[in-house]
Amino acid sequence: MGLISRRALLLAAPAVVAGLALLVAGALALFTDTFANGSNTFTTDSLDPPTGLSATGGSSITLNWTATADTYASGHRVFRSTTTGGPYSQIAEVTPRTTTTYTDNPAAGTYYYVMRAFYQSWESANSNEASATKTGAAMQLVTGTYTGDGTDNRAITGAGFQPDVVIIKGNTAQVAVIRTSTMTGDNAKPMAGASGLTADLIQSLDANGFTIGTDARVNGNTINYYWVAFKLAAGELKVSSYTGNGTSQSITGAGFSPEYVMVLSAAANAAVHRSSTMPSTDVFDGGAVAADRITSLDADGFTVGASSNVNTSGTTYHYVAWNVVAGRINVSSYAGNGTDNRNISGAGFQPGYVIIQKQSDGGIVPVHKPDSTGTTTDTDLDFFASANNTNGIQALQADGFQVGTNSEVNQSDTYHWMAFKASTTNTGFRNCTANAAVTTNSGDNDGFQLNPANACADDAAFAEDTNSSTGAPDTCTSTTKDRHLFYNYGFSVPAGSTINGIEVRLDAWADATAGSPFMCVELSWDGGTSWTTSKTTATLGAAEATFTLGATTDNWGRTWSATEFSDANFRLRITNVATNALRDFFLDRVAVQVTYISP
């Protein structure tokens, strides 16, 4: 038998070597080859982890990091724990290596993260640890307005969500009404007077708003109505119901200690409310204070006494409970002093809705103001059967609100207020930075041929369209009318936002009113390939005037996404129409505002 040299054995020892003698089925295979291994050393490498990991919390958690320096790495793996230092579980694999951000959407709570680079089954050590807190979904609040028309089963849209609470009050001698998601069928609650749940008011709560009936409290012909819609959120807003027992009982399950509670009897009992600053419970119609209604606000709900407003045996009661949340919900009080134009600060945000209740007994009805009445418009609403007030809640301000001298808000007494931040925001009216005439099938195909860029600023300069038509027909879709595009508005609508409404402002006029001149506006979401149905101004005058088309709750007949407001996608088209083909049109400004709910 041949021998394997000592040198061969030494060379083969660290690894499997081709030709090493093997014993297979009783036969001995002989070593037949050799190789040189130089200095008998091996080059090694360790896969470097990513660096600079950071975590930003909120409604989601965003991770950012610097990629591993090893360019052969396939990517990075994300690991998460609920305790600092781990143990960690892998939640994601991010490729390619150059991708250095990841968004996590766990349940509400605080989380700890590390990253590892990987190549095939080879992983690096952990990166630094980063932590962030995922907040729960925030309560949503949207306000709006509509004009009554007496039509049954009328859908009011534009909330951007399915509400859990809707309050409606008209500018008329009718009471406010409320509906919660725990009220079934065609039922809602009048908020003043001893009325039970009533049909033909708020008939349902829908995916994007609510439906109303023909009752004058919600839909009188030509009456302006203001609405407030809330969507519940754990830890902030709770909507539920309970059955009265006729004595006293604790209502639990709110999930927090409420700072403000409304109780709404399904029977013919007045609706009541109490905040953490109010010493007792008040009714919404200004009736007498009573001690046995909402007797306390507790760790997980509230306690009610034996009053029929809150606890008749066998009666169903619906309730709405709010928690104070920094930056979104607040309650407090102030001492009235009779001073006009008085600013009440300390809310911590600009409210979208404010309720004020005078403390002393004596028939003083609480008042409320949604921002749909106008944040700087001196008007507020009773819950009782009266039209809008002045000199009450006069304005909604950056850190609170302003009151006048009305006894409901500012005489010699203590006043308790509840403030809620609207979840909608807007871009403000933005000006275009680009424009172009439509040069086919559009009158004489030159649009605003004189100084069109002047329409992209609010100043004394203006754009001019002379001899705006080549003839009939006199419609928005006619090929005989001049058209012009305005675009590049530079909107910054966050991805995933719900679009509530679009408003277009035109500062415009004509050289004369003969021929009934007006402007048509269409919007495009795909760079001008597709267009909405036109909206039109009233007849233009011979002097400059402002025309606003659309509204904060008007999406021009379609559902929009945030990306459709990019400069590449969004376009606005104006068509100038008059029966007189020689009519001249002038445009000082064409601005657009988008109202939306952030994700």
JOURQUI-V531847 format. One record per residue. N is the residue number from 0. RES is the residue in one letter. SS is DSSP state (hx for helix, st for strand, lp for the rest). Layout:
# JOURQUI-V531847
N/RES/SS
N/RES/SS
This chain:
# JOURQUI-V531847
0/M/lp
1/G/lp
2/L/lp
3/I/lp
4/S/lp
5/R/hx
6/R/hx
7/A/hx
8/L/hx
9/L/hx
10/L/hx
11/A/hx
12/A/lp
13/P/lp
14/A/lp
15/V/lp
16/V/lp
17/A/lp
18/G/lp
19/L/lp
20/A/lp
21/L/lp
22/L/st
23/V/st
24/A/lp
25/G/lp
26/A/st
27/L/st
28/A/lp
29/L/lp
30/F/lp
31/T/lp
32/D/lp
33/T/lp
34/F/lp
35/A/lp
36/N/lp
37/G/lp
38/S/lp
39/N/lp
40/T/lp
41/F/lp
42/T/lp
43/T/lp
44/D/lp
45/S/lp
46/L/lp
47/D/lp
48/P/lp
49/P/lp
50/T/st
51/G/st
52/L/st
53/S/st
54/A/st
55/T/st
56/G/lp
57/G/st
58/S/lp
59/S/lp
60/I/st
61/T/st
62/L/st
63/N/st
64/W/st
65/T/st
66/A/lp
67/T/lp
68/A/lp
69/D/lp
70/T/lp
71/Y/lp
72/A/lp
73/S/lp
74/G/st
75/H/st
76/R/st
77/V/st
78/F/st
79/R/st
80/S/st
81/T/lp
82/T/lp
83/T/lp
84/G/lp
85/G/lp
86/P/lp
87/Y/lp
88/S/st
89/Q/st
90/I/st
91/A/st
92/E/st
93/V/st
94/T/lp
95/P/lp
96/R/lp
97/T/lp
98/T/lp
99/T/lp
100/T/st
101/Y/st
102/T/st
103/D/st
104/N/lp
105/P/lp
106/A/lp
107/A/lp
108/G/st
109/T/st
110/Y/st
111/Y/st
112/Y/st
113/V/st
114/M/st
115/R/st
116/A/st
117/F/st
118/Y/st
119/Q/lp
120/S/lp
121/W/st
122/E/st
123/S/lp
124/A/lp
125/N/lp
126/S/lp
127/N/lp
128/E/lp
129/A/st
130/S/st
131/A/st
132/T/st
133/K/st
134/T/lp
135/G/lp
136/A/lp
137/A/lp
138/M/lp
139/Q/st
140/L/st
141/V/st
142/T/st
143/G/st
144/T/st
145/Y/st
146/T/st
147/G/lp
148/D/lp
149/G/lp
150/T/lp
151/D/lp
152/N/lp
153/R/st
154/A/st
155/I/st
156/T/st
157/G/lp
158/A/lp
159/G/lp
160/F/lp
161/Q/lp
162/P/lp
163/D/lp
164/V/st
165/V/st
166/I/st
167/I/st
168/K/st
169/G/st
170/N/lp
171/T/lp
172/A/lp
173/Q/lp
174/V/lp
175/A/lp
176/V/st
177/I/st
178/R/st
179/T/st
180/S/lp
181/T/lp
182/M/lp
183/T/lp
184/G/lp
185/D/lp
186/N/lp
187/A/st
188/K/st
189/P/st
190/M/lp
191/A/lp
192/G/lp
193/A/lp
194/S/lp
195/G/lp
196/L/st
197/T/st
198/A/lp
199/D/lp
200/L/lp
201/I/st
202/Q/st
203/S/st
204/L/st
205/D/st
206/A/lp
207/N/lp
208/G/st
209/F/st
210/T/st
211/I/st
212/G/lp
213/T/lp
214/D/lp
215/A/hx
216/R/hx
217/V/hx
218/N/hx
219/G/lp
220/N/lp
221/T/lp
222/I/lp
223/N/st
224/Y/st
225/Y/st
226/W/st
227/V/st
228/A/st
229/F/st
230/K/st
231/L/lp
232/A/st
233/A/lp
234/G/lp
235/E/lp
236/L/st
237/K/st
238/V/st
239/S/st
240/S/st
241/Y/st
242/T/st
243/G/lp
244/N/lp
245/G/lp
246/T/lp
247/S/lp
248/Q/st
249/S/st
250/I/st
251/T/st
252/G/lp
253/A/lp
254/G/lp
255/F/lp
256/S/lp
257/P/lp
258/E/lp
259/Y/st
260/V/st
261/M/st
262/V/st
263/L/st
264/S/st
265/A/lp
266/A/lp
267/A/lp
268/N/lp
269/A/lp
270/A/lp
271/V/st
272/H/st
273/R/st
274/S/st
275/S/lp
276/T/lp
277/M/lp
278/P/lp
279/S/lp
280/T/st
281/D/st
282/V/st
283/F/lp
284/D/lp
285/G/lp
286/G/lp
287/A/lp
288/V/lp
289/A/st
290/A/lp
291/D/lp
292/R/lp
293/I/st
294/T/st
295/S/st
296/L/st
297/D/st
298/A/lp
299/D/lp
300/G/st
301/F/st
302/T/st
303/V/st
304/G/lp
305/A/lp
306/S/lp
307/S/hx
308/N/hx
309/V/hx
310/N/hx
311/T/lp
312/S/lp
313/G/lp
314/T/lp
315/T/st
316/Y/st
317/H/st
318/Y/st
319/V/st
320/A/st
321/W/st
322/N/lp
323/V/lp
324/V/st
325/A/lp
326/G/lp
327/R/lp
328/I/st
329/N/st
330/V/st
331/S/st
332/S/st
333/Y/st
334/A/st
335/G/lp
336/N/lp
337/G/lp
338/T/lp
339/D/lp
340/N/lp
341/R/st
342/N/st
343/I/st
344/S/st
345/G/lp
346/A/lp
347/G/lp
348/F/lp
349/Q/lp
350/P/st
351/G/st
352/Y/st
353/V/st
354/I/st
355/I/st
356/Q/st
357/K/st
358/Q/lp
359/S/lp
360/D/lp
361/G/lp
362/G/lp
363/I/lp
364/V/lp
365/P/lp
366/V/st
367/H/st
368/K/st
369/P/st
370/D/hx
371/S/hx
372/T/hx
373/G/lp
374/T/lp
375/T/lp
376/T/lp
377/D/lp
378/T/lp
379/D/st
380/L/st
381/D/st
382/F/lp
383/F/lp
384/A/lp
385/S/lp
386/A/lp
387/N/lp
388/N/st
389/T/lp
390/N/lp
391/G/lp
392/I/st
393/Q/st
394/A/st
395/L/st
396/Q/st
397/A/lp
398/D/lp
399/G/st
400/F/st
401/Q/st
402/V/st
403/G/lp
404/T/lp
405/N/lp
406/S/lp
407/E/lp
408/V/lp
409/N/lp
410/Q/lp
411/S/lp
412/D/lp
413/T/st
414/Y/st
415/H/st
416/W/st
417/M/st
418/A/st
419/F/st
420/K/st
421/A/lp
422/S/lp
423/T/st
424/T/st
425/N/st
426/T/lp
427/G/lp
428/F/lp
429/R/st
430/N/st
431/C/lp
432/T/lp
433/A/st
434/N/st
435/A/st
436/A/st
437/V/lp
438/T/lp
439/T/lp
440/N/lp
441/S/lp
442/G/lp
443/D/lp
444/N/lp
445/D/lp
446/G/lp
447/F/lp
448/Q/lp
449/L/st
450/N/lp
451/P/hx
452/A/hx
453/N/hx
454/A/hx
455/C/st
456/A/lp
457/D/lp
458/D/lp
459/A/lp
460/A/lp
461/F/lp
462/A/st
463/E/st
464/D/st
465/T/lp
466/N/lp
467/S/lp
468/S/st
469/T/lp
470/G/lp
471/A/lp
472/P/lp
473/D/lp
474/T/lp
475/C/lp
476/T/lp
477/S/lp
478/T/lp
479/T/lp
480/K/st
481/D/lp
482/R/st
483/H/st
484/L/st
485/F/st
486/Y/st
487/N/lp
488/Y/lp
489/G/lp
490/F/lp
491/S/lp
492/V/lp
493/P/lp
494/A/lp
495/G/lp
496/S/lp
497/T/st
498/I/st
499/N/st
500/G/st
501/I/st
502/E/st
503/V/st
504/R/st
505/L/st
506/D/st
507/A/st
508/W/st
509/A/st
510/D/lp
511/A/lp
512/T/lp
513/A/lp
514/G/lp
515/S/lp
516/P/lp
517/F/st
518/M/st
519/C/st
520/V/st
521/E/st
522/L/st
523/S/st
524/W/lp
525/D/lp
526/G/lp
527/G/lp
528/T/lp
529/S/lp
530/W/lp
531/T/lp
532/T/lp
533/S/lp
534/K/st
535/T/st
536/T/lp
537/A/lp
538/T/lp
539/L/lp
540/G/lp
541/A/lp
542/A/lp
543/E/lp
544/A/st
545/T/st
546/F/st
547/T/st
548/L/st
549/G/st
550/A/st
551/T/lp
552/T/lp
553/D/lp
554/N/lp
555/W/lp
556/G/lp
557/R/lp
558/T/lp
559/W/lp
560/S/lp
561/A/hx
562/T/hx
563/E/hx
564/F/hx
565/S/lp
566/D/lp
567/A/lp
568/N/lp
569/F/lp
570/R/st
571/L/st
572/R/st
573/I/st
574/T/st
575/N/st
576/V/st
577/A/lp
578/T/lp
579/N/lp
580/A/lp
581/L/lp
582/R/lp
583/D/lp
584/F/st
585/F/st
586/L/st
587/D/st
588/R/st
589/V/st
590/A/st
591/V/st
592/Q/st
593/V/st
594/T/st
595/Y/st
596/I/st
597/S/lp
598/P/lp
